[in-house]
Amino acid sequence: MSKALDGVRILDFTHVQSGPTCTQLLAWFGADVIKVERAGAGDITREQLRDIPDVDSLYFTMLNHNKRSVTIDTKNPEGKQVLEALIQKCDVLVENFAPGALDRMGFTWERIQELNPQMIVASVKGFGPGPYEDCKVYENVAQCAGGAASTTGFDDGPPVVTGAQIGDSGTGLHLALGIVTALYQRTHTGRGQRVLAAMQDGVLNLCRVKLRDQQRLERTGTMKEYPQYPNGQFGEAVPRAGNASGGGQPGWILKCKGWETDPNAYIYFITQAPVWAKICNVIGKEEWATDPDYATPAARLPHLKDIFAEIERWTMTKTKFEAMQILNKYDIPCGPILSMKEIAEEPSLRKTGTIVEVDHPTRGKYLTVGNPIKLSDSPTEVTRSPLLGEHTDEVMAELGYSPEQVSALRTAGAI
């Protein structure tokens, strides 16, 4: 069966996480991703957070599946010629260098267009045009600058970053969509274009409900679904809301049986209005279904802390999975707090390809995430990440270089 992006060739100049997330996704969809690395070193994540000496780290392997690796010294004149040949053969160049790095290498947008007018140049940057566009950005910086940290955590504590990599991987996903969109537009125009995904912009896009709430707060001075209501104080900016839901259905994380020794013995419970009567029956508070102080969503808002405390008395008598089994029978929305250990061992995630076991020639078998997007006509087969420079000779042959020319380039330090 053919792949969705069969025939698309990606020149991957990315490193660390944001760019490799993007190019790995494109590779999963069938694109031929050629990862360009420094000879002898490669992507810095090959050696970061190693758990096995002198073996590519999980950080690298889990971000570079289904790719081919070539080594090129772009400062070497002959190496630069190889790169020019690749630009002429590829459809997309993806990079997440520091601002201006590609220009300093001699590959400005204008030069790339001379070599290949159909080339799409896609970039991850920390910030878009503005006062901070030349600043270096990492994951947690993006979370802070994009509005996530100021709205995460509890009201009596400091801002908190999330474990989800919304700055790096989130921006990589945004960039992948931009690339596919540009490829589609090229089928009509025949022209390449530049695609930019700024990490601050990507985080903000994922925090849009908080920008919504900022405008609501400025208009009304209060937000009744936040835990600060009715007795707390609202300031000028959206506050941290603990575990409150981002929508109109109040939710909270509640203790379950075993919470004293298991840090993940918790469940997220949503008091959805259509099933309120069922919630009351399950927790043994049938009278709340008709009590004027609890019968309607508006009436319940001032009492949410008391309501969740009562629900928690019930959840603490059940494991999170027992509670899930009971609540799902009544269509009461909830979800267990799953640890990474539980996720890694979940059979259903293996079956769907969301968690995949991969065999690596030096590392052996390891677990990784699979393609989170499932296409019925383009199934994803996750293959291992490449060894450094593993495909240099193969790609050079595709560019028309003879074995003798490749040997000469290697002797000259160009590849």
C-alpha positions, 0 to 999 in steps of 0.5 A: 500500500502506498504512503500519503507522502510517497515521492516527497523528499525532505532535507532535514536540517533539524536537531534536538526536538521541535524540528525532528518532531516535524520531520519524523511525522512527515517520515511516518506519512511516507516522505523520504527524510534525509537528515543532514548531520555533522560528521563525527558528532551528529545531532547533539541529542545522540549523546544527551541523557544517555542510559547506555554508554556510547549508544544513541540516546533514547532522546535521539532515537525516539525523535528520528525514526524512519529517516536516513542520515547523511554527514556533510561539512557545510563549511567545506566548499565541496560539502557545500556543493553536495548540499546544493545538489540536495537542495535541487533534488528535494521538495522541502528544507526544514531547519530549526537553527538559531536565527540567521544561521542558514543565511550565514551558511550561504543559503539565503531564501534567494539562493535557495530559490535560485537552486530550486524555485519549488523548494519549500523552506520551513523553519521553527523559531522561538519568536516571530518578528518583533522585539524577541525574534533573535532570542534563543528559546527552549521548551520551558521558555516557550511555555512561559512566553506563550502564556501556558506557565502563568495559567498553570498550577495553583493560585497560592503557588508559582507558575508551573510548566507542564510535562507535555512538550507543547513548546517543542513537539507542539510547534513541530506538529504545527510546522508539519501542518504548514509544510503539508499545506504548502506542498498542496498549494504548490500543486496549484502554483508550482512555487515554493514558499517559506513556512514559519512556526514560532514556538511562542505562537504554537504555545499560544495557539494551544492556550487559546481558551486562556486568551478567551478567559482573559477577555471574559475577565476584563468584561465581567471581573470574574469567572464563575467556573474558576476555583477562585469563585465565589470567595477568592479574588480575581486580579487583572490577568487570568489566574492559575486554576489548579485542576479546573476544567478549561470548559463549561463543565466543572472538573477536578482531580480526586483521590482514589483508594491507595492514594496514600502510597500511590502518587497516581491513585487519582481520577479526573471527575467532571460534573457534567450537567446532563448526568448530574442526577446520576452522579448524585445517585452514585455518590449517595446524595440523591437529594442534591438532584432536586435541591435548589442549591445544587439542581442547576449548573449555575446554582452549583458553581458556588458549592463546587469545593463542597461537591468535589469533597463529597464525590472524593469521599466516594472515589476514595473507597474505589481504585481509579479503575473500579471508579472508572468502571462504575462511572462509565456505566452511567456515562459520567465523564472521568479519566484515571491518572495514568503513570508512564509505567502504566501507559508503557504496559497498556496492551491496547496502546500497543495494539493501535501502534500508539506505543511501539517496540523498536529494535536498534542495532546497538541499543536493542529493543526499546519503546517509543511513541508511534504515529498519533495520527492514523490514516486508513490508506497510509498505515505507519510502520515505525522503523528505527532511527539511523546510525550517524551517516548510515546512508551517506553513500546511498544518498550520494549515489542517488545524487549521481556521485560515483564511489570514487567521487564519494571516497574523494569527498570523504578524504577531503572531509566534505562528507 
